[in-house]
Amino acid sequence: MTAADAEGKCPFCGEANTCMAKSRQPCWCIAATIPAELVELVPAPAKGKACICQACVRRYNRDPASFRSR
Ligand SMILES: [Zn+2]
């Protein structure tokens, strides 16, 4: 496993985050609003490296309490 693989995974669910930040195409996360509080909950080693996946952003918007309780 390479570092790039780890960065391609969501820090919350471990699924591929499908972030396009390293490609030439604009990433979906630029258009989406990632709640600042959710970014704060990313574990320190992954912060600023791994992208949160779309599913977890949606999950957070629906049920923020389940993320805070981790
Ligand atoms: Zn996720």
N, CA, C, O and the ligand as a Tripos MOL2 file, in Angstrom:
@<TRIPOS>MOLECULE
protein
  281   279    71     0     0
PROTEIN
NO_CHARGES

@<TRIPOS>ATOM
      1 N           0.8510   -1.2070    0.0000 N.3       1 MET1
      2 CA          0.0000    0.0000    0.0000 C.3       1 MET1
      3 C           0.8860    1.2570    0.0000 C.2       1 MET1
      4 O           1.8450    1.3390    0.7680 O.2       1 MET1
      5 N           0.5810    2.1910   -0.8220 N.am      2 THR2
      6 CA          1.3480    3.4400   -0.8870 C.3       2 THR2
      7 C           0.6280    4.5320   -0.1270 C.2       2 THR2
      8 O          -0.5350    4.3860    0.2520 O.2       2 THR2
      9 N           1.3350    5.6310    0.0920 N.am      3 ALA3
     10 CA          0.7220    6.7610    0.7910 C.3       3 ALA3
     11 C          -0.4590    7.2970   -0.0060 C.2       3 ALA3
     12 O          -1.4540    7.7500    0.5590 O.2       3 ALA3
     13 N          -0.3340    7.2380   -1.3110 N.am      4 ALA4
     14 CA         -1.4170    7.7470   -2.1540 C.3       4 ALA4
     15 C          -2.6930    6.9480   -1.9290 C.2       4 ALA4
     16 O          -3.7960    7.4910   -1.9910 O.2       4 ALA4
     17 N          -2.5320    5.6380   -1.6650 N.am      5 ASP5
     18 CA         -3.7060    4.8170   -1.3940 C.3       5 ASP5
     19 C          -4.4180    5.2890   -0.1340 C.2       5 ASP5
     20 O          -5.6420    5.4150   -0.1110 O.2       5 ASP5
     21 N          -3.6320    5.5500    0.9220 N.am      6 ALA6
     22 CA         -4.2180    5.9810    2.1810 C.3       6 ALA6
     23 C          -4.9480    7.3090    2.0070 C.2       6 ALA6
     24 O          -6.0120    7.5250    2.5870 O.2       6 ALA6
     25 N          -4.3740    8.1760    1.2180 N.am      7 GLU7
     26 CA         -4.9870    9.4870    1.0160 C.3       7 GLU7
     27 C          -6.2360    9.4040    0.1630 C.2       7 GLU7
     28 O          -7.0490   10.3280    0.1410 O.2       7 GLU7
     29 N          -6.3830    8.2930   -0.5370 N.am      8 GLY8
     30 CA         -7.5630    8.1300   -1.3700 C.3       8 GLY8
     31 C          -8.7260    7.5370   -0.6150 C.2       8 GLY8
     32 O          -9.7850    7.2710   -1.1830 O.2       8 GLY8
     33 N          -8.5140    7.3290    0.7030 N.am      9 LYS9
     34 CA         -9.5850    6.7150    1.4990 C.3       9 LYS9
     35 C         -10.1390    7.7060    2.5040 C.2       9 LYS9
     36 O          -9.4260    8.5400    3.0620 O.2       9 LYS9
     37 N         -11.4250    7.5780    2.7060 N.am     10 CYS10
     38 CA        -12.1070    8.4390    3.6680 C.3      10 CYS10
     39 C         -11.6430    8.0980    5.0910 C.2      10 CYS10
     40 O         -11.6120    6.9210    5.4520 O.2      10 CYS10
     41 N         -11.2790    9.1050    5.9130 N.am     11 PRO11
     42 CA        -10.8150    8.8210    7.2730 C.3      11 PRO11
     43 C         -11.9180    8.2820    8.1850 C.2      11 PRO11
     44 O         -11.6290    7.7540    9.2590 O.2      11 PRO11
     45 N         -13.1570    8.4090    7.7720 N.am     12 PHE12
     46 CA        -14.2600    7.9690    8.6250 C.3      12 PHE12
     47 C         -14.7020    6.5470    8.3100 C.2      12 PHE12
     48 O         -14.8340    5.7260    9.2170 O.2      12 PHE12
     49 N         -14.9320    6.2480    7.0390 N.am     13 CYS13
     50 CA        -15.4850    4.9410    6.7110 C.3      13 CYS13
     51 C         -14.4920    4.0560    5.9670 C.2      13 CYS13
     52 O         -14.7630    2.8710    5.7740 O.2      13 CYS13
     53 N         -13.3340    4.6040    5.5380 N.am     14 GLY14
     54 CA        -12.3270    3.8040    4.8700 C.3      14 GLY14
     55 C         -12.6590    3.4800    3.4230 C.2      14 GLY14
     56 O         -11.9200    2.7440    2.7690 O.2      14 GLY14
     57 N         -13.7460    4.0130    2.9210 N.am     15 GLU15
     58 CA        -14.1040    3.8020    1.5270 C.3      15 GLU15
     59 C         -13.3540    4.8020    0.6540 C.2      15 GLU15
     60 O         -12.9010    5.8390    1.1390 O.2      15 GLU15
     61 N         -13.2270    4.4910   -0.6240 N.am     16 ALA16
     62 CA        -12.5940    5.4300   -1.5470 C.3      16 ALA16
     63 C         -13.3660    6.7430   -1.5320 C.2      16 ALA16
     64 O         -14.5910    6.7540   -1.6520 O.2      16 ALA16
     65 N         -12.6420    7.8460   -1.3820 N.am     17 ASN17
     66 CA        -13.3370    9.1300   -1.2630 C.3      17 ASN17
     67 C         -13.6020    9.7650   -2.6270 C.2      17 ASN17
     68 O         -14.2830   10.7860   -2.7240 O.2      17 ASN17
     69 N         -13.0560    9.1480   -3.6820 N.am     18 THR18
     70 CA        -13.2370    9.6430   -5.0510 C.3      18 THR18
     71 C         -12.8990   11.1230   -5.1750 C.2      18 THR18
     72 O         -13.5050   11.8520   -5.9610 O.2      18 THR18
     73 N         -11.9060   11.5550   -4.3720 N.am     19 CYS19
     74 CA        -11.4920   12.9540   -4.4580 C.3      19 CYS19
     75 C         -10.6920   13.1620   -5.7330 C.2      19 CYS19
     76 O          -9.8410   12.3440   -6.0830 O.2      19 CYS19
     77 N         -10.9650   14.2490   -6.4150 N.am     20 MET20
     78 CA        -10.2990   14.5340   -7.6760 C.3      20 MET20
     79 C          -9.2210   15.6020   -7.5100 C.2      20 MET20
     80 O          -8.7190   16.1340   -8.5000 O.2      20 MET20
     81 N          -8.8650   15.9170   -6.2700 N.am     21 ALA21
     82 CA         -7.9370   17.0180   -6.0170 C.3      21 ALA21
     83 C          -6.5960   16.8070   -6.7110 C.2      21 ALA21
     84 O          -5.9300   17.7730   -7.0820 O.2      21 ALA21
     85 N          -6.1910   15.5290   -6.8890 N.am     22 LYS22
     86 CA         -4.8930   15.2780   -7.5000 C.3      22 LYS22
     87 C          -4.9870   15.1000   -9.0120 C.2      22 LYS22
     88 O          -3.9730   14.9360   -9.6900 O.2      22 LYS22
     89 N          -6.1900   15.1310   -9.5250 N.am     23 SER23
     90 CA         -6.3520   15.0200  -10.9690 C.3      23 SER23
     91 C          -6.5890   16.4070  -11.5590 C.2      23 SER23
     92 O          -6.6430   17.4000  -10.8340 O.2      23 SER23
     93 N          -6.7270   16.4640  -12.8630 N.am     24 ARG24
     94 CA         -6.9350   17.7610  -13.5080 C.3      24 ARG24
     95 C          -8.3920   18.2060  -13.4430 C.2      24 ARG24
     96 O          -8.7180   19.3670  -13.6900 O.2      24 ARG24
     97 N          -9.2450   17.2670  -13.1100 N.am     25 GLN25
     98 CA        -10.6600   17.6220  -13.0380 C.3      25 GLN25
     99 C         -10.9740   18.2280  -11.6830 C.2      25 GLN25
    100 O         -10.3720   17.8370  -10.6830 O.2      25 GLN25
    101 N         -11.8960   19.1670  -11.6230 N.am     26 PRO26
    102 CA        -12.2730   19.7260  -10.3230 C.3      26 PRO26
    103 C         -12.9560   18.6760   -9.4730 C.2      26 PRO26
    104 O         -13.7910   17.9150   -9.9630 O.2      26 PRO26
    105 N         -12.5970   18.6340   -8.1860 N.am     27 CYS27
    106 CA        -13.1600   17.6390   -7.2820 C.3      27 CYS27
    107 C         -14.5800   18.0360   -6.8800 C.2      27 CYS27
    108 O         -14.9220   19.2150   -6.7900 O.2      27 CYS27
    109 N         -15.3910   17.0050   -6.6440 N.am     28 TRP28
    110 CA        -16.7680   17.2660   -6.1880 C.3      28 TRP28
    111 C         -16.7510   18.0550   -4.8900 C.2      28 TRP28
    112 O         -17.6870   18.8010   -4.6000 O.2      28 TRP28
    113 N         -15.6740   17.8920   -4.0960 N.am     29 CYS29
    114 CA        -15.6480   18.5150   -2.7710 C.3      29 CYS29
    115 C         -15.4760   20.0250   -2.8590 C.2      29 CYS29
    116 O         -15.6810   20.7310   -1.8710 O.2      29 CYS29
    117 N         -15.1010   20.5280   -4.0360 N.am     30 ILE30
    118 CA        -15.0240   21.9830   -4.1880 C.3      30 ILE30
    119 C         -16.4320   22.5620   -4.2700 C.2      30 ILE30
    120 O         -16.7120   23.6350   -3.7360 O.2      30 ILE30
    121 N         -17.3030   21.8380   -4.9430 N.am     31 ALA31
    122 CA        -18.6790   22.2960   -5.0950 C.3      31 ALA31
    123 C         -19.4990   22.0330   -3.8310 C.2      31 ALA31
    124 O         -20.4130   22.7890   -3.5050 O.2      31 ALA31
    125 N         -19.1560   20.9390   -3.1170 N.am     32 ALA32
    126 CA        -19.9040   20.5960   -1.9150 C.3      32 ALA32
    127 C         -19.3920   21.4170   -0.7370 C.2      32 ALA32
    128 O         -18.2280   21.8160   -0.7000 O.2      32 ALA32
    129 N         -20.2550   21.6540    0.1960 N.am     33 THR33
    130 CA        -19.8420   22.3400    1.4050 C.3      33 THR33
    131 C         -19.5380   21.3030    2.4750 C.2      33 THR33
    132 O         -20.4340   20.6040    2.9460 O.2      33 THR33
    133 N         -18.2680   21.2070    2.8550 N.am     34 ILE34
    134 CA        -17.8860   20.2950    3.9250 C.3      34 ILE34
    135 C         -17.9980   21.0680    5.2330 C.2      34 ILE34
    136 O         -17.3180   22.0800    5.4080 O.2      34 ILE34
    137 N         -18.8380   20.6130    6.1490 N.am     35 PRO35
    138 CA        -18.9940   21.3450    7.4110 C.3      35 PRO35
    139 C         -17.6560   21.4390    8.1450 C.2      35 PRO35
    140 O         -16.9470   20.4410    8.2790 O.2      35 PRO35
    141 N         -17.3130   22.6390    8.6190 N.am     36 ALA36
    142 CA        -16.0380   22.8530    9.3020 C.3      36 ALA36
    143 C         -15.9110   21.9330   10.5110 C.2      36 ALA36
    144 O         -14.8190   21.4620   10.8300 O.2      36 ALA36
    145 N         -17.0160   21.6850   11.1710 N.am     37 GLU37
    146 CA        -16.9820   20.8340   12.3640 C.3      37 GLU37
    147 C         -16.6300   19.3970   11.9970 C.2      37 GLU37
    148 O         -15.9680   18.6990   12.7660 O.2      37 GLU37
    149 N         -17.0730   18.9560   10.8190 N.am     38 LEU38
    150 CA        -16.7470   17.6070   10.3650 C.3      38 LEU38
    151 C         -15.2560   17.5050   10.0630 C.2      38 LEU38
    152 O         -14.6290   16.4950   10.3820 O.2      38 LEU38
    153 N         -14.6880   18.5300    9.4580 N.am     39 VAL39
    154 CA        -13.2510   18.5480    9.1720 C.3      39 VAL39
    155 C         -12.4670   18.4530   10.4780 C.2      39 VAL39
    156 O         -11.4260   17.7980   10.5390 O.2      39 VAL39
    157 N         -12.9750   19.1150   11.5280 N.am     40 GLU40
    158 CA        -12.3150   19.0800   12.8320 C.3      40 GLU40
    159 C         -12.2890   17.6710   13.4190 C.2      40 GLU40
    160 O         -11.4160   17.3510   14.2250 O.2      40 GLU40
    161 N         -13.2330   16.8350   13.0220 N.am     41 LEU41
    162 CA        -13.3420   15.4940   13.5770 C.3      41 LEU41
    163 C         -12.4400   14.4860   12.8620 C.2      41 LEU41
    164 O         -12.3340   13.3370   13.2900 O.2      41 LEU41
    165 N         -11.7990   14.9050   11.7870 N.am     42 VAL42
    166 CA        -10.8750   14.0050   11.0830 C.3      42 VAL42
    167 C          -9.6910   13.7100   12.0020 C.2      42 VAL42
    168 O          -9.1090   14.6350   12.5700 O.2      42 VAL42
    169 N          -9.3220   12.4280   12.1580 N.am     43 PRO43
    170 CA         -8.1850   12.0880   13.0260 C.3      43 PRO43
    171 C          -6.9270   12.8300   12.5850 C.2      43 PRO43
    172 O          -6.6890   13.0070   11.3910 O.2      43 PRO43
    173 N          -6.1200   13.2660   13.5620 N.am     44 ALA44
    174 CA         -4.9580   14.1000   13.2950 C.3      44 ALA44
    175 C          -4.0380   13.6000   12.1770 C.2      44 ALA44
    176 O          -3.6140   14.4040   11.3470 O.2      44 ALA44
    177 N          -3.7120   12.2900   12.1240 N.am     45 PRO45
    178 CA         -2.7910   11.8370   11.0740 C.3      45 PRO45
    179 C          -3.3410   12.0170    9.6600 C.2      45 PRO45
    180 O          -2.5830   12.1530    8.6990 O.2      45 PRO45
    181 N          -4.6570   12.0170    9.5480 N.am     46 ALA46
    182 CA         -5.2790   12.1050    8.2270 C.3      46 ALA46
    183 C          -5.6260   13.5350    7.8540 C.2      46 ALA46
    184 O          -5.9540   13.8230    6.7020 O.2      46 ALA46
    185 N          -5.5540   14.4220    8.8230 N.am     47 LYS47
    186 CA         -5.9890   15.8030    8.5990 C.3      47 LYS47
    187 C          -5.1660   16.4850    7.5140 C.2      47 LYS47
    188 O          -3.9360   16.4340    7.5360 O.2      47 LYS47
    189 N          -5.8290   17.1090    6.5870 N.am     48 GLY48
    190 CA         -5.1480   17.8110    5.5160 C.3      48 GLY48
    191 C          -4.6080   16.8840    4.4360 C.2      48 GLY48
    192 O          -4.0220   17.3470    3.4580 O.2      48 GLY48
    193 N          -4.8010   15.5740    4.6060 N.am     49 LYS49
    194 CA         -4.3050   14.6130    3.6120 C.3      49 LYS49
    195 C          -5.4540   13.8630    2.9910 C.2      49 LYS49
    196 O          -5.6760   13.9230    1.7820 O.2      49 LYS49
    197 N          -6.1960   13.1410    3.8450 N.am     50 ALA50
    198 CA         -7.2860   12.3400    3.3310 C.3      50 ALA50
    199 C          -8.5480   13.1810    3.2020 C.2      50 ALA50
    200 O          -8.8580   14.0150    4.0520 O.2      50 ALA50
    201 N          -9.2470   12.9380    2.1350 N.am     51 CYS51
    202 CA        -10.5000   13.6480    1.9030 C.3      51 CYS51
    203 C         -11.6500   12.8790    2.5480 C.2      51 CYS51
    204 O         -11.6320   11.6500    2.6080 O.2      51 CYS51
    205 N         -12.6170   13.5910    3.0130 N.am     52 ILE52
    206 CA        -13.8320   12.9650    3.5150 C.3      52 ILE52
    207 C         -14.6880   12.6070    2.2940 C.2      52 ILE52
    208 O         -14.8080   13.3980    1.3590 O.2      52 ILE52
    209 N         -15.2740   11.4240    2.3140 N.am     53 CYS53
    210 CA        -16.0600   11.0040    1.1550 C.3      53 CYS53
    211 C         -17.4520   11.6340    1.1820 C.2      53 CYS53
    212 O         -17.9490   12.0940    2.2110 O.2      53 CYS53
    213 N         -18.0400   11.6270    0.0110 N.am     54 GLN54
    214 CA        -19.3550   12.2350   -0.1810 C.3      54 GLN54
    215 C         -20.4000   11.6060    0.7460 C.2      54 GLN54
    216 O         -21.2550   12.2990    1.2980 O.2      54 GLN54
    217 N         -20.3160   10.2890    0.9030 N.am     55 ALA55
    218 CA        -21.2970    9.5850    1.7280 C.3      55 ALA55
    219 C         -21.2310   10.0680    3.1740 C.2      55 ALA55
    220 O         -22.2630   10.2470    3.8200 O.2      55 ALA55
    221 N         -20.0130   10.2800    3.6810 N.am     56 CYS56
    222 CA        -19.8770   10.7030    5.0670 C.3      56 CYS56
    223 C         -20.3130   12.1560    5.2570 C.2      56 CYS56
    224 O         -20.8310   12.5060    6.3180 O.2      56 CYS56
    225 N         -20.1160   12.9960    4.2640 N.am     57 VAL57
    226 CA        -20.6120   14.3750    4.3480 C.3      57 VAL57
    227 C         -22.1270   14.3580    4.4550 C.2      57 VAL57
    228 O         -22.7270   15.0890    5.2440 O.2      57 VAL57
    229 N         -22.7360   13.4890    3.6250 N.am     58 ARG58
    230 CA        -24.1970   13.3720    3.6610 C.3      58 ARG58
    231 C         -24.6570   12.8130    5.0010 C.2      58 ARG58
    232 O         -25.6430   13.2700    5.5790 O.2      58 ARG58
    233 N         -23.9130   11.8050    5.4860 N.am     59 ARG59
    234 CA        -24.2570   11.1880    6.7650 C.3      59 ARG59
    235 C         -24.1410   12.2100    7.8940 C.2      59 ARG59
    236 O         -24.9740   12.2430    8.8000 O.2      59 ARG59
    237 N         -23.1130   13.0330    7.8340 N.am     60 TYR60
    238 CA        -22.9170   14.0440    8.8690 C.3      60 TYR60
    239 C         -24.0580   15.0560    8.8520 C.2      60 TYR60
    240 O         -24.5780   15.4380    9.9010 O.2      60 TYR60
    241 N         -24.4390   15.4810    7.6590 N.am     61 ASN61
    242 CA        -25.5230   16.4590    7.5460 C.3      61 ASN61
    243 C         -26.8290   15.9090    8.1030 C.2      61 ASN61
    244 O         -27.6520   16.6520    8.6370 O.2      61 ASN61
    245 N         -27.0080   14.5880    7.9720 N.am     62 ARG62
    246 CA        -28.2290   13.9550    8.4470 C.3      62 ARG62
    247 C         -28.1820   13.7180    9.9580 C.2      62 ARG62
    248 O         -29.1700   13.9180   10.6630 O.2      62 ARG62
    249 N         -27.0010   13.2850   10.4430 N.am     63 ASP63
    250 CA        -26.8970   12.8740   11.8400 C.3      63 ASP63
    251 C         -25.5310   13.2550   12.4270 C.2      63 ASP63
    252 O         -24.6770   12.3900   12.6160 O.2      63 ASP63
    253 N         -25.3250   14.5450   12.7140 N.am     64 PRO64
    254 CA        -24.0290   15.0110   13.2160 C.3      64 PRO64
    255 C         -23.6380   14.3590   14.5300 C.2      64 PRO64
    256 O         -22.4480   14.1990   14.8050 O.2      64 PRO64
    257 N         -24.5990   13.9840   15.3370 N.am     65 ALA65
    258 CA        -24.3090   13.4300   16.6620 C.3      65 ALA65
    259 C         -23.5290   12.1250   16.5710 C.2      65 ALA65
    260 O         -22.6910   11.8520   17.4300 O.2      65 ALA65
    261 N         -23.7880   11.3110   15.5440 N.am     66 SER66
    262 CA        -23.1150   10.0230   15.4230 C.3      66 SER66
    263 C         -21.6320   10.2080   15.1370 C.2      66 SER66
    264 O         -20.8360    9.3210   15.4470 O.2      66 SER66
    265 N         -21.2400   11.3350   14.5540 N.am     67 PHE67
    266 CA        -19.8240   11.6010   14.3150 C.3      67 PHE67
    267 C         -19.1620   12.1460   15.5740 C.2      67 PHE67
    268 O         -18.0160   11.8120   15.8730 O.2      67 PHE67
    269 N         -19.8780   12.9760   16.3010 N.am     68 ARG68
    270 CA        -19.2990   13.5830   17.5040 C.3      68 ARG68
    271 C         -19.0340   12.5520   18.5800 C.2      68 ARG68
    272 O         -18.1190   12.7150   19.3870 O.2      68 ARG68
    273 N         -19.8350   11.4770   18.5970 N.am     69 SER69
    274 CA        -19.7320   10.5140   19.6850 C.3      69 SER69
    275 C         -18.5440    9.5710   19.5180 C.2      69 SER69
    276 O         -18.2800    8.7730   20.4170 O.2      69 SER69
    277 N         -17.8170    9.6310   18.3960 N.am     70 ARG70
    278 CA        -16.6930    8.7380   18.1660 C.3      70 ARG70
    279 C         -15.5180    9.0420   19.0770 C.2      70 ARG70
    280 O         -14.4890    8.3710   19.0030 O.2      70 ARG70
    281 ZN        -16.5750    8.2210    4.1840 Zn       71 ZN71
@<TRIPOS>BOND
     1     1     2 1
     2     2     3 1
     3     3     4 2
     4     3     5 am
     5     5     6 1
     6     6     7 1
     7     7     8 2
     8     7     9 am
     9     9    10 1
    10    10    11 1
    11    11    12 2
    12    11    13 am
    13    13    14 1
    14    14    15 1
    15    15    16 2
    16    15    17 am
    17    17    18 1
    18    18    19 1
    19    19    20 2
    20    19    21 am
    21    21    22 1
    22    22    23 1
    23    23    24 2
    24    23    25 am
    25    25    26 1
    26    26    27 1
    27    27    28 2
    28    27    29 am
    29    29    30 1
    30    30    31 1
    31    31    32 2
    32    31    33 am
    33    33    34 1
    34    34    35 1
    35    35    36 2
    36    35    37 am
    37    37    38 1
    38    38    39 1
    39    39    40 2
    40    39    41 am
    41    41    42 1
    42    42    43 1
    43    43    44 2
    44    43    45 am
    45    45    46 1
    46    46    47 1
    47    47    48 2
    48    47    49 am
    49    49    50 1
    50    50    51 1
    51    51    52 2
    52    51    53 am
    53    53    54 1
    54    54    55 1
    55    55    56 2
    56    55    57 am
    57    57    58 1
    58    58    59 1
    59    59    60 2
    60    59    61 am
    61    61    62 1
    62    62    63 1
    63    63    64 2
    64    63    65 am
    65    65    66 1
    66    66    67 1
    67    67    68 2
    68    67    69 am
    69    69    70 1
    70    70    71 1
    71    71    72 2
    72    71    73 am
    73    73    74 1
    74    74    75 1
    75    75    76 2
    76    75    77 am
    77    77    78 1
    78    78    79 1
    79    79    80 2
    80    79    81 am
    81    81    82 1
    82    82    83 1
    83    83    84 2
    84    83    85 am
    85    85    86 1
    86    86    87 1
    87    87    88 2
    88    87    89 am
    89    89    90 1
    90    90    91 1
    91    91    92 2
    92    91    93 am
    93    93    94 1
    94    94    95 1
    95    95    96 2
    96    95    97 am
    97    97    98 1
    98    98    99 1
    99    99   100 2
   100    99   101 am
   101   101   102 1
   102   102   103 1
   103   103   104 2
   104   103   105 am
   105   105   106 1
   106   106   107 1
   107   107   108 2
   108   107   109 am
   109   109   110 1
   110   110   111 1
   111   111   112 2
   112   111   113 am
   113   113   114 1
   114   114   115 1
   115   115   116 2
   116   115   117 am
   117   117   118 1
   118   118   119 1
   119   119   120 2
   120   119   121 am
   121   121   122 1
   122   122   123 1
   123   123   124 2
   124   123   125 am
   125   125   126 1
   126   126   127 1
   127   127   128 2
   128   127   129 am
   129   129   130 1
   130   130   131 1
   131   131   132 2
   132   131   133 am
   133   133   134 1
   134   134   135 1
   135   135   136 2
   136   135   137 am
   137   137   138 1
   138   138   139 1
   139   139   140 2
   140   139   141 am
   141   141   142 1
   142   142   143 1
   143   143   144 2
   144   143   145 am
   145   145   146 1
   146   146   147 1
   147   147   148 2
   148   147   149 am
   149   149   150 1
   150   150   151 1
   151   151   152 2
   152   151   153 am
   153   153   154 1
   154   154   155 1
   155   155   156 2
   156   155   157 am
   157   157   158 1
   158   158   159 1
   159   159   160 2
   160   159   161 am
   161   161   162 1
   162   162   163 1
   163   163   164 2
   164   163   165 am
   165   165   166 1
   166   166   167 1
   167   167   168 2
   168   167   169 am
   169   169   170 1
   170   170   171 1
   171   171   172 2
   172   171   173 am
   173   173   174 1
   174   174   175 1
   175   175   176 2
   176   175   177 am
   177   177   178 1
   178   178   179 1
   179   179   180 2
   180   179   181 am
   181   181   182 1
   182   182   183 1
   183   183   184 2
   184   183   185 am
   185   185   186 1
   186   186   187 1
   187   187   188 2
   188   187   189 am
   189   189   190 1
   190   190   191 1
   191   191   192 2
   192   191   193 am
   193   193   194 1
   194   194   195 1
   195   195   196 2
   196   195   197 am
   197   197   198 1
   198   198   199 1
   199   199   200 2
   200   199   201 am
   201   201   202 1
   202   202   203 1
   203   203   204 2
   204   203   205 am
   205   205   206 1
   206   206   207 1
   207   207   208 2
   208   207   209 am
   209   209   210 1
   210   210   211 1
   211   211   212 2
   212   211   213 am
   213   213   214 1
   214   214   215 1
   215   215   216 2
   216   215   217 am
   217   217   218 1
   218   218   219 1
   219   219   220 2
   220   219   221 am
   221   221   222 1
   222   222   223 1
   223   223   224 2
   224   223   225 am
   225   225   226 1
   226   226   227 1
   227   227   228 2
   228   227   229 am
   229   229   230 1
   230   230   231 1
   231   231   232 2
   232   231   233 am
   233   233   234 1
   234   234   235 1
   235   235   236 2
   236   235   237 am
   237   237   238 1
   238   238   239 1
   239   239   240 2
   240   239   241 am
   241   241   242 1
   242   242   243 1
   243   243   244 2
   244   243   245 am
   245   245   246 1
   246   246   247 1
   247   247   248 2
   248   247   249 am
   249   249   250 1
   250   250   251 1
   251   251   252 2
   252   251   253 am
   253   253   254 1
   254   254   255 1
   255   255   256 2
   256   255   257 am
   257   257   258 1
   258   258   259 1
   259   259   260 2
   260   259   261 am
   261   261   262 1
   262   262   263 1
   263   263   264 2
   264   263   265 am
   265   265   266 1
   266   266   267 1
   267   267   268 2
   268   267   269 am
   269   269   270 1
   270   270   271 1
   271   271   272 2
   272   271   273 am
   273   273   274 1
   274   274   275 1
   275   275   276 2
   276   275   277 am
   277   277   278 1
   278   278   279 1
   279   279   280 2
@<TRIPOS>SUBSTRUCTURE
     1 MET1         2 RESIDUE 1 A MET
     2 THR2         6 RESIDUE 1 A THR
     3 ALA3        10 RESIDUE 1 A ALA
     4 ALA4        14 RESIDUE 1 A ALA
     5 ASP5        18 RESIDUE 1 A ASP
     6 ALA6        22 RESIDUE 1 A ALA
     7 GLU7        26 RESIDUE 1 A GLU
     8 GLY8        30 RESIDUE 1 A GLY
     9 LYS9        34 RESIDUE 1 A LYS
    10 CYS10       38 RESIDUE 1 A CYS
    11 PRO11       42 RESIDUE 1 A PRO
    12 PHE12       46 RESIDUE 1 A PHE
    13 CYS13       50 RESIDUE 1 A CYS
    14 GLY14       54 RESIDUE 1 A GLY
    15 GLU15       58 RESIDUE 1 A GLU
    16 ALA16       62 RESIDUE 1 A ALA
    17 ASN17       66 RESIDUE 1 A ASN
    18 THR18       70 RESIDUE 1 A THR
    19 CYS19       74 RESIDUE 1 A CYS
    20 MET20       78 RESIDUE 1 A MET
    21 ALA21       82 RESIDUE 1 A ALA
    22 LYS22       86 RESIDUE 1 A LYS
    23 SER23       90 RESIDUE 1 A SER
    24 ARG24       94 RESIDUE 1 A ARG
    25 GLN25       98 RESIDUE 1 A GLN
    26 PRO26      102 RESIDUE 1 A PRO
    27 CYS27      106 RESIDUE 1 A CYS
    28 TRP28      110 RESIDUE 1 A TRP
    29 CYS29      114 RESIDUE 1 A CYS
    30 ILE30      118 RESIDUE 1 A ILE
    31 ALA31      122 RESIDUE 1 A ALA
    32 ALA32      126 RESIDUE 1 A ALA
    33 THR33      130 RESIDUE 1 A THR
    34 ILE34      134 RESIDUE 1 A ILE
    35 PRO35      138 RESIDUE 1 A PRO
    36 ALA36      142 RESIDUE 1 A ALA
    37 GLU37      146 RESIDUE 1 A GLU
    38 LEU38      150 RESIDUE 1 A LEU
    39 VAL39      154 RESIDUE 1 A VAL
    40 GLU40      158 RESIDUE 1 A GLU
    41 LEU41      162 RESIDUE 1 A LEU
    42 VAL42      166 RESIDUE 1 A VAL
    43 PRO43      170 RESIDUE 1 A PRO
    44 ALA44      174 RESIDUE 1 A ALA
    45 PRO45      178 RESIDUE 1 A PRO
    46 ALA46      182 RESIDUE 1 A ALA
    47 LYS47      186 RESIDUE 1 A LYS
    48 GLY48      190 RESIDUE 1 A GLY
    49 LYS49      194 RESIDUE 1 A LYS
    50 ALA50      198 RESIDUE 1 A ALA
    51 CYS51      202 RESIDUE 1 A CYS
    52 ILE52      206 RESIDUE 1 A ILE
    53 CYS53      210 RESIDUE 1 A CYS
    54 GLN54      214 RESIDUE 1 A GLN
    55 ALA55      218 RESIDUE 1 A ALA
    56 CYS56      222 RESIDUE 1 A CYS
    57 VAL57      226 RESIDUE 1 A VAL
    58 ARG58      230 RESIDUE 1 A ARG
    59 ARG59      234 RESIDUE 1 A ARG
    60 TYR60      238 RESIDUE 1 A TYR
    61 ASN61      242 RESIDUE 1 A ASN
    62 ARG62      246 RESIDUE 1 A ARG
    63 ASP63      250 RESIDUE 1 A ASP
    64 PRO64      254 RESIDUE 1 A PRO
    65 ALA65      258 RESIDUE 1 A ALA
    66 SER66      262 RESIDUE 1 A SER
    67 PHE67      266 RESIDUE 1 A PHE
    68 ARG68      270 RESIDUE 1 A ARG
    69 SER69      274 RESIDUE 1 A SER
    70 ARG70      278 RESIDUE 1 A ARG
    71 ZN71       281 GROUP 0 **** ****
